[in-house]
C-alpha cells in the first residue's frame, strides 16, 4: 500500500479516507456526487452574497430612517 500511495503522491490516511468515502461507488455515482458538491458550493456562495447584501440594505435603512425597520414603517 505504501508504494501505491507514494507513486500517486498521497498519504496512506488520505487513501483510506478516500476509500471510506468512495469505496462502494460506481464511477457515475462519484461523478454525480462531485457535481452535487460543486452545486452546493455555488449555492453557498450565492447565500453568502445575498446575506451580505441584505445586511448592507438593513444598515442603509437604519441610517436613513433612524433605526426603523421595514416592518415598523408600515
C-alpha positions in Angstrom: 0.0 0.0 0.0 2.8 2.4 0.8 4.3 2.0 -2.6 1.0 2.8 -4.4 0.4 5.8 -2.2 4.0 7.0 -2.9 3.5 6.6 -6.7 0.4 8.7 -6.6 1.7 11.3 -4.2 -0.8 10.7 -1.4 -0.5 9.7 2.2 -1.9 6.4 3.5 -4.5 8.2 5.7 -5.7 10.1 2.6 -6.0 6.8 0.7 -8.1 5.2 3.5 -10.3 8.4 3.8 -11.0 8.2 0.0 -11.6 4.5 0.2 -14.2 5.0 3.0 -15.8 7.9 1.1 -15.8 6.4 -2.4 -15.2 2.7 -1.8 -18.5 1.1 -2.9 -19.4 3.7 -5.5 -19.6 3.4 -9.3 -17.8 5.9 -11.4 -21.1 7.5 -12.4 -22.0 7.8 -8.7 -18.7 9.6 -7.9 -19.3 12.0 -10.8 -22.8 12.8 -9.6 -21.5 13.3 -6.1 -18.8 15.7 -7.4 -21.4 17.6 -9.4 -23.6 17.9 -6.3 -20.7 19.1 -4.2 -19.9 21.7 -6.8 -23.5 22.9 -7.0 -23.7 23.0 -3.2 -20.5 25.2 -3.1 -22.1 27.5 -5.7 -25.3 27.8 -3.8 -23.5 28.5 -0.5 -21.6 31.3 -2.3 -24.9 32.8 -3.5 -26.4 32.6 0.0 -23.3 34.3 1.4 -23.5 37.1 -1.1 -27.2 37.6 -0.5 -26.7 37.7 3.2 -24.1 40.5 2.8 -26.5 42.4 0.5 -29.3 42.1 3.0 -27.1 43.3 5.8 -26.0 46.3 3.7 -29.6 47.2 2.9 -30.5 46.9 6.6 -27.7 49.2 7.6 -28.7 51.8 5.0 -32.3 51.7 6.1 -31.3 52.0 9.7 -29.2 55.1 9.0 -31.8 56.7 6.7 -34.9 56.1 8.9 -33.2 56.3 12.3 -33.4 52.7 13.3 -36.9 51.9 11.9 -37.1 48.6 10.2 -39.3 48.0 7.1 -42.0 46.2 9.2 -42.1 49.1 11.7 -42.6 51.6 8.8 -45.8 50.1 7.5 
